[in-house]
Amino acid sequence: MIAYKGVKWYHYQGALLPRVPPHQEISLNRQEQNELLKLSGALFLRYTDEWKKEDGEFWFVIKEYFGGIEELSANTRSKIRRGQKRNDVRQVDAEYIAQFGYEVYMRAFEQYDTFIEPMDTKHFEAYIRSKERCEYWGVFDKHSNKLVAYSENFTEADMCHYSTIKFHPEFLKNYTSYILFYEMNRYYLESKKMRYVNDGARSISHETNVQKFLMEKFKFKKAYVRLHIAYRRDVALAVKLLYPLKGMIEKIEHPLVKKISVTLKQEAIRRSFG
C-alpha cells in the first residue's frame, strides 16, 4: 500500500489501483502519474472519474437501495426462501476464513477461465490474515455446518465493496448465492444505511456471470465512469507496438500471452473515451 495525494493505492497483478470508493474523483496530471509510477514500481496506474456518466465502455455494478424481498421477482423470492431453509448466513472473522475457506476458494477457482493462478494454502492463509479492515460473511450448509461460500467486504466512508466472493460449486443448487447477496444487501443498505454496495468494476481478466446475475436478480445497475490508464515508459512502448496485433494475440492460448491480451483489451476500453 502506498499513499499519494491523500489517496491510498495498492498493487494488483502489476497494476496500481486506488483504495477509494469509485464515486471519489481522482485527478492526476502527467507529472504526478510519472511520479507515482516511479514511487510504486507498478507497470501502470488505473483509476476512474466522471462518476455515473451517461454511458461508456467501463462501469461499476452497484445497488443504492434495499426494497425488501417484495422488490424482487416471484422466482427470486422463492429461491431466497429455499436458501434460507438450507443455509445459515453470518459474519465471521478473518481467522476463520484463513483456517476454513481454502476449499471454497479452490473449488470456485476451478470454474474460472482465467490466466490468474490460484494461491496455495500457505499463501491463501497469509493473504487473508494480512487484510486490514475487511469484513467476512460465510454461508453454512445447515445439514453439515460446512462453509460453502464466503464474501470479503470492505467499507469506505458510506460505501461497501463486495471485494471477493467465492461459492463452492457443489452447493450452488442450495441457492447459496441468493441468500448471501440478499442478507448482505439488507445489512449494508437497510441496517447500516450505506449509500450503495458495489460489486466492482467491469471484469477484464476473465468472464464472470456474477454481475449479470446481480443486475437480473437483485436490481443492481451499471454506474458508468471514465477509465484512465498511465503506463510506465517501457510498458507504454510495448502497448503501442502490440496494439495493432491485439486481434491475433487474443487467439493465442498461453498464460503470458493471455496477460498481454487483457492489457490490450483494457487499452481498447481506455481509447474508447477519446
C-alpha contacts under 8 A as a table, 3 or more apart, distances in Angstrom:
res1	aa1	res2	aa2	distance
1	M	8	K	6.51
1	M	9	W	5.56
1	M	10	Y	4.59
1	M	11	H	7.02
2	I	8	K	5.58
2	I	9	W	5.18
2	I	10	Y	6.46
2	I	40	S	7.16
3	A	6	G	6.31
3	A	7	V	5.46
3	A	8	K	4.33
3	A	9	W	6.09
4	Y	7	V	5.30
4	Y	8	K	6.42
4	Y	9	W	7.50
4	Y	36	L	7.28
7	V	18	P	6.72
7	V	19	R	7.11
7	V	20	V	7.21
8	K	18	P	5.87
8	K	19	R	5.37
8	K	20	V	7.37
9	W	16	L	6.16
9	W	17	L	5.34
9	W	18	P	4.27
9	W	19	R	5.45
10	Y	16	L	5.47
10	Y	17	L	5.42
10	Y	18	P	6.36
10	Y	19	R	6.70
11	H	14	G	6.41
11	H	15	A	5.61
11	H	16	L	4.64
11	H	17	L	6.39
11	H	42	A	7.29
12	Y	15	A	5.17
12	Y	16	L	6.26
12	Y	17	L	7.13
14	G	42	A	5.72
14	G	43	L	5.53
14	G	44	F	7.18
15	A	42	A	5.56
15	A	43	L	5.75
15	A	44	F	5.12
15	A	45	L	5.74
15	A	46	R	6.96
16	L	40	S	7.65
16	L	42	A	5.89
16	L	43	L	7.76
16	L	44	F	6.31
16	L	45	L	4.82
16	L	46	R	6.36
17	L	45	L	6.26
17	L	46	R	5.52
17	L	47	Y	6.35
18	P	46	R	7.75
18	P	47	Y	6.58
20	V	24	Q	6.55
20	V	156	E	6.74
21	P	24	Q	5.58
21	P	156	E	6.11
21	P	157	A	7.74
21	P	159	M	6.61
22	P	25	E	7.57
22	P	48	T	7.28
22	P	49	D	7.87
22	P	51	W	7.30
22	P	60	F	7.72
23	H	49	D	7.46
23	H	51	W	5.36
24	Q	49	D	7.46
24	Q	51	W	7.83
25	E	48	T	7.14
25	E	49	D	5.04
25	E	50	E	7.19
25	E	51	W	7.51
26	I	47	Y	7.13
26	I	48	T	6.80
26	I	49	D	6.20
27	S	49	D	7.83
28	L	31	Q	7.92
28	L	32	E	5.64
28	L	33	Q	6.01
29	N	32	E	5.31
29	N	33	Q	6.22
30	R	33	Q	5.04
30	R	34	N	6.25
31	Q	34	N	5.22
31	Q	35	E	6.20
32	E	35	E	5.00
32	E	36	L	6.11
33	Q	36	L	5.22
33	Q	37	L	6.15
33	Q	45	L	7.60
33	Q	230	A	6.55
34	N	37	L	5.06
34	N	38	K	6.15
34	N	230	A	7.99
34	N	232	R	7.42
35	E	38	K	5.13
35	E	39	L	6.15
36	L	39	L	5.04
36	L	40	S	6.01
37	L	40	S	5.29
37	L	41	G	5.69
37	L	42	A	5.71
37	L	43	L	7.37
37	L	44	F	6.82
37	L	45	L	7.07
37	L	231	Y	7.87
37	L	232	R	6.49
38	K	41	G	5.41
38	K	42	A	7.61
42	A	45	L	7.15
42	A	232	R	7.48
43	L	231	Y	6.20
43	L	232	R	5.46
43	L	235	V	6.59
44	F	229	I	6.75
44	F	230	A	5.46
44	F	231	Y	4.21
44	F	232	R	5.68
44	F	235	V	7.71
45	L	228	H	7.92
45	L	229	I	5.49
45	L	230	A	5.10
45	L	231	Y	6.46
46	R	227	L	7.31
46	R	228	H	5.70
46	R	229	I	4.64
46	R	230	A	6.75
47	Y	227	L	6.18
47	Y	228	H	5.32
47	Y	229	I	6.70
48	T	51	W	7.86
48	T	225	V	6.19
48	T	226	R	5.35
48	T	227	L	4.73
48	T	228	H	5.66
49	D	225	V	5.80
49	D	226	R	5.36
49	D	227	L	7.01
49	D	228	H	7.95
50	E	53	K	5.75
50	E	224	Y	7.97
50	E	225	V	5.27
50	E	226	R	5.75
51	W	223	A	7.04
51	W	224	Y	6.47
51	W	225	V	4.99
51	W	226	R	7.58
52	K	55	D	7.99
52	K	223	A	4.79
52	K	224	Y	4.80
52	K	225	V	5.83
53	K	56	G	7.79
53	K	223	A	7.33
53	K	224	Y	5.23
53	K	225	V	5.75
53	K	226	R	7.82
54	E	224	Y	6.65
55	D	224	Y	5.51
55	D	225	V	7.75
56	G	59	W	7.54
56	G	224	Y	6.15
56	G	225	V	7.13
56	G	226	R	7.43
56	G	272	S	7.95
56	G	273	F	7.54
57	E	224	Y	7.70
57	E	269	I	5.99
57	E	272	S	7.05
58	F	201	A	7.39
58	F	202	R	6.14
58	F	224	Y	5.99
58	F	225	V	5.93
58	F	226	R	6.59
58	F	227	L	6.52
58	F	269	I	7.02
59	W	201	A	5.56
59	W	202	R	5.62
59	W	222	K	5.85
59	W	223	A	5.31
59	W	224	Y	4.18
59	W	225	V	5.41
59	W	226	R	7.99
60	F	198	N	7.00
60	F	199	D	7.14
60	F	200	G	5.33
60	F	201	A	4.10
60	F	202	R	6.09
60	F	222	K	5.67
60	F	223	A	5.15
60	F	224	Y	6.49
60	F	225	V	7.60
61	V	198	N	5.89
61	V	199	D	5.48
61	V	200	G	5.93
61	V	201	A	6.42
61	V	202	R	7.57
61	V	211	Q	6.70
61	V	215	M	7.92
61	V	220	F	6.31
61	V	221	K	5.49
61	V	222	K	4.68
61	V	223	A	6.13
62	I	196	Y	6.49
62	I	197	V	5.57
62	I	198	N	4.43
62	I	199	D	6.15
62	I	200	G	7.76
62	I	220	F	5.27
62	I	221	K	5.53
62	I	222	K	6.40
62	I	223	A	6.74
63	K	66	F	7.98
63	K	196	Y	5.43
63	K	197	V	5.42
63	K	198	N	6.70
63	K	219	K	6.92
63	K	220	F	4.61
63	K	221	K	6.40
64	E	189	L	7.33
64	E	195	R	6.06
64	E	196	Y	4.17
64	E	197	V	6.59
64	E	220	F	7.97
65	Y	189	L	5.96
65	Y	190	E	7.61
65	Y	195	R	7.83
65	Y	196	Y	6.82
66	F	185	N	6.65
66	F	186	R	6.23
66	F	189	L	5.72
66	F	190	E	6.00
67	G	70	E	6.79
67	G	71	E	5.32
68	G	71	E	5.93
68	G	72	L	7.85
68	G	186	R	7.51
69	I	72	L	5.69
69	I	77	R	6.31
70	E	73	S	7.67
70	E	77	R	7.73
72	L	76	T	6.16
72	L	77	R	6.24
72	L	217	K	6.99
72	L	218	F	6.60
72	L	219	K	7.83
73	S	76	T	5.23
73	S	77	R	6.16
73	S	217	K	7.49
74	A	77	R	5.09
74	A	78	S	6.17
75	N	78	S	5.20
75	N	79	K	6.42
76	T	79	K	5.12
76	T	80	I	6.19
76	T	178	Y	7.69
76	T	217	K	6.42
77	R	80	I	5.16
77	R	81	R	6.31
78	S	81	R	5.24
78	S	82	R	6.28
79	K	82	R	5.03
79	K	83	G	5.97
79	K	175	Y	6.25
79	K	178	Y	6.75
80	I	83	G	4.88
80	I	84	Q	6.17
80	I	175	Y	6.92
80	I	178	Y	5.46
80	I	179	I	5.34
80	I	182	Y	7.47
81	R	84	Q	5.02
81	R	85	K	6.46
82	R	85	K	5.17
82	R	86	R	6.45
82	R	174	N	7.37
82	R	175	Y	7.06
83	G	86	R	5.25
83	G	87	N	5.80
83	G	174	N	5.84
83	G	175	Y	4.83
83	G	176	T	6.10
83	G	178	Y	6.80
83	G	179	I	5.48
84	Q	87	N	5.41
84	Q	88	D	6.74
84	Q	179	I	6.41
86	R	141	D	6.29
86	R	142	K	5.57
86	R	143	H	7.52
86	R	174	N	6.41
87	N	139	V	6.44
87	N	140	F	5.44
87	N	141	D	4.74
87	N	142	K	5.00
87	N	174	N	7.66
87	N	176	T	7.10
87	N	179	I	7.88
88	D	139	V	5.73
88	D	140	F	5.10
88	D	141	D	6.58
88	D	142	K	6.25
89	V	137	W	7.06
89	V	138	G	5.76
89	V	139	V	4.60
89	V	140	F	6.35
89	V	179	I	7.52
89	V	180	L	6.62
89	V	183	E	7.44
90	R	137	W	5.68
90	R	138	G	5.63
90	R	139	V	6.79
91	Q	135	E	7.50
91	Q	136	Y	5.68
91	Q	137	W	4.25
91	Q	138	G	6.08
92	V	96	Y	6.48
92	V	97	I	7.56
92	V	135	E	7.72
92	V	136	Y	5.43
92	V	137	W	5.64
92	V	138	G	6.40
93	D	96	Y	5.52
93	D	97	I	6.86
93	D	135	E	7.06
93	D	136	Y	5.96
94	A	97	I	5.22
94	A	98	A	6.11
94	A	128	I	6.22
94	A	129	R	6.23
94	A	134	C	7.84
94	A	135	E	7.58
94	A	136	Y	6.56
95	E	98	A	4.96
95	E	99	Q	6.20
95	E	128	I	7.60
95	E	129	R	6.59
96	Y	99	Q	5.22
96	Y	100	F	5.94
96	Y	101	G	7.41
97	I	100	F	5.18
97	I	101	G	4.50
97	I	102	Y	7.57
97	I	128	I	7.23
97	I	136	Y	7.75
97	I	150	Y	7.98
98	A	101	G	5.90
98	A	102	Y	7.15
98	A	124	F	7.03
98	A	125	E	4.58
98	A	126	A	7.64
98	A	128	I	5.66
98	A	129	R	6.70
99	Q	102	Y	7.37
99	Q	125	E	6.97
100	F	103	E	7.21
100	F	147	L	7.30
101	G	104	V	5.52
101	G	105	Y	6.24
101	G	147	L	7.21
101	G	150	Y	7.54
102	Y	105	Y	4.89
102	Y	106	M	6.10
102	Y	121	T	6.62
102	Y	124	F	7.06
102	Y	125	E	8.00
103	E	106	M	5.27
103	E	107	R	6.04
103	E	168	H	7.89
104	V	107	R	5.26
104	V	108	A	5.98
104	V	147	L	7.56
104	V	148	V	6.19
104	V	149	A	6.29
104	V	150	Y	7.86
104	V	166	K	6.43
104	V	167	F	6.21
104	V	168	H	4.93
105	Y	108	A	5.32
105	Y	109	F	6.15
105	Y	166	K	5.89
105	Y	167	F	7.55
105	Y	168	H	7.58
106	M	109	F	4.95
106	M	110	E	6.33
106	M	118	P	7.23
107	R	110	E	5.31
107	R	111	Q	7.24
107	R	167	F	7.85
107	R	168	H	5.72
107	R	169	P	6.74
108	A	111	Q	5.64
108	A	112	Y	7.35
108	A	166	K	5.82
108	A	167	F	5.64
108	A	168	H	5.54
108	A	169	P	6.32
109	F	112	Y	5.42
109	F	118	P	6.90
112	Y	206	H	7.26
112	Y	207	E	7.68
113	D	206	H	6.00
113	D	207	E	6.87
114	T	205	S	6.46
114	T	206	H	5.08
114	T	207	E	7.87
115	F	205	S	7.58
115	F	206	H	7.97
115	F	255	P	5.28
115	F	256	L	7.89
115	F	258	K	6.26
115	F	259	K	6.85
119	M	122	K	7.89
119	M	123	H	5.76
119	M	124	F	5.59
120	D	123	H	5.52
120	D	124	F	6.04
121	T	124	F	5.09
121	T	125	E	6.22
122	K	125	E	5.38
122	K	126	A	6.32
123	H	126	A	5.04
123	H	127	Y	5.91
124	F	127	Y	5.08
124	F	128	I	6.27
125	E	128	I	5.32
125	E	129	R	6.23
126	A	129	R	5.19
126	A	130	S	6.05
127	Y	130	S	5.18
127	Y	131	K	6.59
128	I	131	K	5.54
131	K	134	C	6.39
133	R	154	F	6.46
133	R	155	T	7.94
134	C	152	E	6.42
134	C	153	N	5.54
134	C	154	F	4.72
134	C	155	T	7.66
135	E	152	E	5.88
135	E	153	N	5.08
135	E	154	F	5.95
136	Y	150	Y	6.95
136	Y	151	S	5.61
136	Y	152	E	4.79
136	Y	153	N	6.20
137	W	150	Y	5.41
137	W	151	S	5.16
137	W	152	E	6.79
138	G	147	L	6.54
138	G	148	V	7.56
138	G	149	A	5.80
138	G	150	Y	4.36
138	G	151	S	6.64
139	V	147	L	5.87
139	V	148	V	5.70
139	V	149	A	5.02
139	V	150	Y	6.07
139	V	176	T	6.79
139	V	180	L	6.72
140	F	144	S	7.97
140	F	145	N	5.30
140	F	146	K	5.28
140	F	147	L	4.58
140	F	148	V	5.68
140	F	149	A	7.29
141	D	144	S	5.68
141	D	145	N	4.96
141	D	146	K	5.33
141	D	147	L	6.62
141	D	148	V	6.54
142	K	145	N	5.20
142	K	146	K	7.73
147	L	150	Y	7.66
148	V	167	F	6.30
148	V	168	H	5.25
148	V	171	F	6.53
148	V	176	T	7.72
149	A	165	I	7.54
149	A	166	K	5.53
149	A	167	F	4.37
149	A	168	H	5.85
149	A	176	T	7.05
150	Y	165	I	5.85
150	Y	166	K	5.56
150	Y	167	F	6.78
151	S	162	Y	6.90
151	S	163	S	7.39
151	S	164	T	5.67
151	S	165	I	4.31
151	S	166	K	6.50
152	E	162	Y	6.39
152	E	163	S	5.59
152	E	164	T	5.04
152	E	165	I	6.33
153	N	160	C	6.78
153	N	161	H	5.55
153	N	162	Y	4.68
153	N	163	S	5.18
153	N	164	T	7.02
154	F	160	C	5.80
154	F	161	H	5.46
154	F	162	Y	6.97
154	F	163	S	6.94
155	T	158	D	7.11
155	T	159	M	5.61
155	T	160	C	4.29
155	T	161	H	6.12
156	E	159	M	5.40
156	E	160	C	6.44
156	E	161	H	7.95
158	D	193	K	7.90
158	D	194	M	4.94
158	D	195	R	5.32
158	D	196	Y	7.38
159	M	194	M	5.51
159	M	195	R	5.58
159	M	196	Y	5.34
159	M	197	V	5.83
159	M	198	N	7.40
160	C	188	Y	7.06
160	C	194	M	6.98
160	C	196	Y	6.66
160	C	197	V	4.76
160	C	198	N	6.17
161	H	197	V	5.78
161	H	198	N	4.67
161	H	199	D	6.05
161	H	200	G	6.97
162	Y	165	I	7.11
162	Y	197	V	7.17
162	Y	198	N	5.94
162	Y	199	D	4.98
162	Y	200	G	7.05
163	S	199	D	6.80
163	S	200	G	6.98
167	F	171	F	7.70
167	F	172	L	7.09
167	F	176	T	7.53
167	F	177	S	7.33
168	H	171	F	5.79
168	H	172	L	6.85
169	P	172	L	5.42
170	E	173	K	7.05
171	F	174	N	5.48
171	F	175	Y	7.49
171	F	176	T	6.81
172	L	175	Y	5.30
172	L	176	T	5.46
172	L	177	S	6.74
173	K	176	T	7.50
175	Y	178	Y	5.31
175	Y	179	I	6.48
176	T	179	I	5.42
176	T	180	L	6.06
177	S	180	L	5.29
177	S	181	F	6.21
178	Y	181	F	5.64
178	Y	182	Y	6.08
179	I	182	Y	5.12
179	I	183	E	6.07
180	L	183	E	5.42
180	L	184	M	6.17
181	F	184	M	5.17
181	F	185	N	5.88
182	Y	185	N	5.26
182	Y	186	R	6.18
182	Y	218	F	7.91
183	E	186	R	5.11
183	E	187	Y	6.15
184	M	187	Y	5.07
184	M	188	Y	6.08
185	N	188	Y	5.49
185	N	189	L	5.64
185	N	190	E	7.47
185	N	197	V	7.32
186	R	189	L	5.54
186	R	190	E	5.14
186	R	191	S	6.62
187	Y	190	E	5.69
187	Y	191	S	4.86
187	Y	192	K	6.12
188	Y	191	S	5.88
188	Y	192	K	4.78
188	Y	193	K	6.22
188	Y	194	M	5.66
188	Y	197	V	7.23
189	L	192	K	5.85
189	L	193	K	4.84
189	L	194	M	5.00
189	L	195	R	7.14
189	L	196	Y	6.63
189	L	197	V	7.27
190	E	193	K	5.27
190	E	194	M	7.61
194	M	197	V	7.18
199	D	211	Q	7.19
203	S	206	H	6.33
203	S	207	E	6.77
203	S	208	T	6.99
204	I	207	E	7.40
204	I	262	V	6.40
204	I	265	K	7.37
204	I	266	Q	6.88
205	S	259	K	7.90
205	S	262	V	5.77
208	T	211	Q	6.95
208	T	212	K	7.96
209	N	212	K	5.28
209	N	213	F	6.05
210	V	213	F	4.95
210	V	214	L	6.20
211	Q	214	L	5.05
211	Q	215	M	6.25
212	K	215	M	5.25
212	K	216	E	6.11
213	F	216	E	5.24
213	F	217	K	5.79
213	F	218	F	7.65
214	L	217	K	5.33
214	L	218	F	5.02
214	L	219	K	6.51
214	L	220	F	5.56
215	M	218	F	5.75
215	M	219	K	4.86
215	M	220	F	4.28
215	M	221	K	5.73
216	E	219	K	6.17
216	E	220	F	7.55
226	R	273	F	6.98
227	L	269	I	7.52
227	L	270	R	5.67
227	L	273	F	7.70
228	H	270	R	6.38
229	I	267	E	7.85
229	I	270	R	6.97
231	Y	234	D	7.92
231	Y	235	V	5.83
231	Y	236	A	5.16
232	R	235	V	5.27
232	R	236	A	6.02
233	R	236	A	5.11
233	R	237	L	6.42
234	D	237	L	5.18
234	D	238	A	6.36
235	V	238	A	5.05
235	V	239	V	6.13
236	A	239	V	5.18
236	A	240	K	6.18
237	L	240	K	5.11
237	L	241	L	6.27
238	A	241	L	5.20
238	A	242	L	6.04
239	V	242	L	5.22
239	V	243	Y	5.64
239	V	263	T	7.91
239	V	264	L	6.85
239	V	267	E	7.99
240	K	243	Y	5.55
240	K	244	P	7.90
241	L	244	P	7.03
242	L	245	L	5.37
242	L	246	K	6.57
242	L	264	L	7.85
243	Y	246	K	5.23
243	Y	264	L	6.09
244	P	247	G	7.74
245	L	248	M	5.49
245	L	249	I	6.14
246	K	249	I	4.92
246	K	250	E	6.05
246	K	261	S	6.56
246	K	264	L	6.32
246	K	265	K	7.74
247	G	250	E	5.60
247	G	251	K	7.10
248	M	251	K	5.68
248	M	252	I	7.33
249	I	252	I	5.58
249	I	257	V	6.88
249	I	258	K	7.98
249	I	260	I	7.87
249	I	261	S	6.08
250	E	253	E	7.90
250	E	257	V	7.68
250	E	258	K	6.84
250	E	261	S	5.22
252	I	257	V	6.63
252	I	258	K	7.32
253	E	257	V	7.14
253	E	258	K	6.82
254	H	257	V	5.22
254	H	258	K	5.92
255	P	258	K	5.04
255	P	259	K	6.50
256	L	259	K	5.26
256	L	260	I	6.60
257	V	260	I	5.00
257	V	261	S	6.10
258	K	261	S	4.91
258	K	262	V	6.22
259	K	262	V	5.20
259	K	263	T	6.36
260	I	263	T	5.09
260	I	264	L	6.30
261	S	264	L	5.12
261	S	265	K	6.13
262	V	265	K	4.99
262	V	266	Q	6.12
263	T	266	Q	5.09
263	T	267	E	6.21
264	L	267	E	4.85
264	L	268	A	6.21
265	K	268	A	5.07
265	K	269	I	6.52
266	Q	269	I	5.14
266	Q	270	R	6.36
267	E	270	R	4.93
267	E	271	R	6.16
268	A	271	R	5.11
268	A	272	S	6.26
269	I	272	S	5.14
269	I	273	F	7.32
270	R	273	F	5.92
270	R	274	G	7.74
271	R	274	G	5.41
